[in-house]
């Protein structure tokens, strides 16, 4: 997959990758905290008024992946040096793989601008908004969000622990089919490895895993506050898979796990281990490549959803959510409980 980004104003965002990459085997919390402080310190009072929110502000739970105006400070209202600092913040919270996906998704707005003959107002690679909730610090609780069309990165930091959920990546087009970037597939692993899981199943297993012959129009949880799935058939339980099939499934899980730095990835893998065989793989839609399809992996600990149905099955949505810790819910509950106890 080509990973370079063309020379647009967004190109500068990739510079920070090399600067922050070597931190990702270490504790990312101090790096993320410093990056947030540096970003906020560079803003004017007017910009800070757009970028800063209280941690308990309901805005923190509002996330979208459609091309709409949002709250927060967009890249296009930043000076070049501020964009670099914004980039450093996003880079600090993602792995190199996750960061490249995020910035390449941003760059696809230029592809859509050309395809749709847009003025550059609706399709704009700098309409990505940065928001910081609370005061960045190594102790205490705060969070930040980076969001725009087909990207919603939500991070909560509590006493040096980080959770990245919900984390949403989308790609339109899923495959660029014309022009100088022809062949680019930003989320090709999400597609190819999901399809590999289905292909590994026997006819009998597929009869259980394929829960609908028609693909859903979108991820079922959409942008809801909680990732609840109600009334949906579960699909094939992992306990019914062979050792080889479980290996194929783990390769798919790794795609979502490795979008974040090593310590966060280890925490995600711990959720997989905790779920054990209490995980289910479900597929909806056609089996043939090129047709509309959807899959999910669900457990009591986490949920992965993927769909490719819109725009003649050339439009991908993919999300990682944590059932108990979306927006850091579980961490924050423990934090507030401990804080209240300490102040008695």
Buried (B, 14 or more C-beta within 10 A) or exposed (E): EEEEBEEBBBBBBBEBBEEBBEBBEEBBBEBBBBBBBBBBEBBEEEBBEBBBBEBEBEBBBBBBBEBEEBBBBBBBBBEEEBBBBBBBBBBBBBBBBBBBBBBBBBBBBBBBBBBEEBEEEBBBBBBBBBBBBBBBBEEBBBBBBBBBBBBBBBBBBBBBBBBBBBBBBBBBBBBBEEEEBEEBBBBBBBBBBBBBBBEBBEEEBBEBBBBEEEBBEBBBBEBBBEBEBEEBEBBBBBEBBEEEBBEBBBBBBBBBBBBBBBBBBEBBBEBBEEBEEEBBBBBBBBEEEEEBBBBBBBBEBBBBBBBBBBEEBBBBBBBBBBBEBBBBBBBBEBBEEEEEEEEE
